[in-house]
Amino acid sequence: MPVKSRLGDRLLETGLITRHQLDRALEKHASTGAKLGKTLIDLGYLHPDQLMKTLCEDAGIPYMPIGDALPSPGAITAVPEALAKKHNAIPLRLENGRLLVAMADPFNMESVTALERAAGKPVKVAAGPRDDIAGLLRRAYSGALPSAQSTIPERDPLTIPVAGYMAGGPGMGRPGEPVEESATAAKLVEEIIRRGTTLGATDIHIEPLEEVTKVRYRLDGLLQEGGTYPKSVQPALISRIKIIAGLDIAETRLPQDGRVRIRTDNRHIDLRVSTFPTLHGEDIVMRILDRSRVALNLEKLGIEADDLTLLRAAFQRPHGLIPVTGPTGSGKTTTLYSAMVELNNREHCIITLEDPVEYELAQIRQSQINVRAGLTFASGLRSILRHDPDTILVGEMRDAETVQIGLSAALTGHLVLTTLHTNTAAGAIPRLLDMGAEPFVLTSSVLLIISQRLVRALCKECKVETVVP
């Protein structure tokens, strides 16, 4: 968006400043190096809105008095409120497949790109007074505008062609059955998640390939085909997921992690969202955390009676360390949560430090690590010890410092529950030794080591009773 003529000459032509004011501003501009427009504003010769209007006129960008504008419901729902406020931009309406957005700074191409990613459509920029945009933003997203209050739908009405075809996975339609042609990004994401929860999937994979975007569901430990969509759908689909998970939609070069709670089929579902940049776009995996499908009860986990007796005896001990081992996705966290539910009474103080918190439990103080803010397993565990806990859950012992503090806590009157990434119970001891634990400390602190696997369930419709010789 190049400006066609020199700013000073344009301001003189329009009578916004005098020659004396321009000369004085040029002197200060030469000494400070600041932009001429900012210098004129700092000297009080020019209002910021006057400067922006002049720049826009010279660049061919519409400058709109938008104080009394009524944004269309479709435009408002196309851009999340937080993103609109961050970039001082108000979406106004759709024009020939493009979203018209009034911005306080239409020359900020980073903001324009972020808005296009969110909307899934090209953005046509206009400019407007900053105060007017801020006021309209407040009214539009609070439902104070007449049109917005009565007609803004919960879902994004911007249509995106989604001529995908079902891949014939279980419960997902027949091969070659077309997906709704004009599904919106919001509806498509909602349908993908709803299908995953209905099937009882543990994870949803959104996989960018060279020519298509593929959806797969993890069922009983195996990935099943969920659908194939055109490559053109991918940007809007990924942006929508990142928006609801609170991720930065403009960041596509680095992995991100987020979390969102949604309501589907009259129940709340937590989704743990992770993105990872690949050759053909961002790969997304959503872990489904459905509290209603998980029986947080030791008796309902399929544990043999003798083993259950040993577990309960260990969990009732006043102090010591109990690590749970097994591959990723083998149910370690579910076992520990079930133990906490059993221990959770008025006589116990239970504090957790997790990455992340998977299920919220009543009367248990749960915390989530935040490495960027400096809250790691080690620093968090050190602070927890000053809060008089009886039982501590450490999501994972992954470094030497966490191991040392955890063992110290186990030796000083606390029951410490944790997980270790080893495949066997016997492998837990070398792993702890490798992270700096002393053998005599392990002998005094480790109460029990649990190693577990998930067993694939038989189909309820076609299972047949068989006598095992």
Secondary structure, 3 states (H helix, E strand, C coil): CCCCCCHHHHHHHCCCCCHHHHHHHHHHHHHHCCCHHHHHHHCCCCCHHHHHHHHHHHHCCCECCCCCCCCCHHHHHHCCHHHHHHCCEEEEEEECCEEEEEECCCCCHHHHHHHHHHHCCCEEEEECCHHHHHHHHHHHHHCCCHHHHHHCCCCCCCECCCCCECCCCCCCCCCCCECCCCCEHHHHHHHHHHHHHHHCCCEEEEEECCCEEEEEEEECCEEEEEEEEEHHHHHHHHHHHHHHCCCCCCCCCCCEEEEEEEEECCEEEEEEEEEEEECCEEEEEEEEECHHHCCCCHHHCCCCHHHHHHHHHHHCCCCEEEEEECCCCCCHHHHHHHHHHHHCCCCCCEEEEECCCCCCCCCCEEEECEHHHCECHHHHHHHHHHHCCCEEEECCCCCHHHHHHHHHHHHCCCEEEEEECCCCCCCHHHHHHHCCCCHHHHHHHECCCEECCCCCCCCCCCCCCCCCC
